Amino acid sequence: MRPVVLFQFRADVPSGRQEILLARIGVGDGIAAVGRLEPDSGCPEVRRMCYAYAGAGADVSAIVERLSALPEVEGASLPAQRGI
């Protein structure tokens, strides 16, 4: 399973700007893919929630730091590890 980073845009960032940022975030620097968790949600808070899949050998902590540093991002984190 590839590592994933979860992040959320701030509420005051327009959806058009969010799309531009998603396109920029998804270009290299250890990130293999980005997207919205629930792009068709009727709830604006849920539509702001996104993911970034880390590429092979990527420094996941650096991805979290880089996303967290963006002024349009409210926060970025690694999901809790779950096991059986």
C-alpha atoms as one frame of an Amber mdcrd trajectory, in Angstrom:
protein
   0.000   0.000   0.000   1.414   3.397  -0.894   1.584   6.089   1.758  -1.091
   8.764   1.632  -1.160  12.286   3.056  -4.502  13.894   3.865  -4.927  17.650
   3.624  -7.694  20.224   3.629  -7.982  23.619   1.989  -9.020  26.597   4.100
 -12.702  27.508   3.850 -11.960  30.896   2.248 -10.074  29.420  -0.737 -12.344
  29.458  -3.824 -12.902  26.125  -5.552 -11.254  27.390  -8.757  -8.078  28.219
  -6.846  -8.247  24.811  -5.152  -8.287  23.117  -8.577  -5.244  25.117  -9.711
  -3.395  24.153  -6.537  -4.328  20.477  -6.900  -2.862  20.510 -10.410   0.363
  22.124  -9.146   0.663  19.851  -6.115   0.265  16.774  -8.288   3.357  17.545
 -10.355   6.337  15.616  -8.950   8.252  16.274  -5.736   7.489  12.809  -4.425
   3.752  12.920  -5.082   2.317  10.282  -7.400  -1.320  11.454  -7.424  -3.649
  13.972  -5.765  -7.394  14.418  -5.607 -10.407  15.233  -3.519 -11.718  12.635
  -1.087 -15.365  13.288  -2.020 -15.496  15.646  -5.025 -19.267  15.287  -5.462
 -20.202  15.885  -1.832 -22.958  18.378  -1.110 -21.042  19.505   1.970 -18.430
  22.227   1.308 -16.321  21.091   4.276 -16.027  17.603   2.806 -15.242  18.895
  -0.703 -12.209  20.734   0.737 -10.698  17.439   1.943  -7.984  16.004  -0.328
  -5.347  13.294  -0.531  -1.852  12.984  -1.964  -0.357   9.570  -2.688   3.393
   9.466  -2.129   5.553   8.072  -4.885   7.952   5.173  -4.396  10.751   6.129
  -2.021   9.266   9.562  -1.311   9.905  11.336   1.979   6.340  11.392   3.313
   7.221  13.729   6.197   8.582  16.246   3.685   5.316  16.048   1.719   3.325
  16.767   4.904   5.591  19.738   5.685   5.393  21.103   2.138   1.586  20.895
   2.010   1.230  22.347   5.517   3.364  25.324   4.480   0.969  26.361   1.702
  -1.084  29.354   2.869  -4.229  27.912   1.261  -3.963  24.644   3.196  -5.551
  24.407   6.635  -3.584  21.312   7.586  -1.905  18.158   6.331  -1.312  14.879
   8.132  -0.759  11.172   7.821  -3.825   9.058   8.574  -3.676   6.871  11.662
  -2.108   3.467  11.017  -4.608   0.653  11.306  -3.790  -2.968  11.701  -5.362
  -6.253  12.499
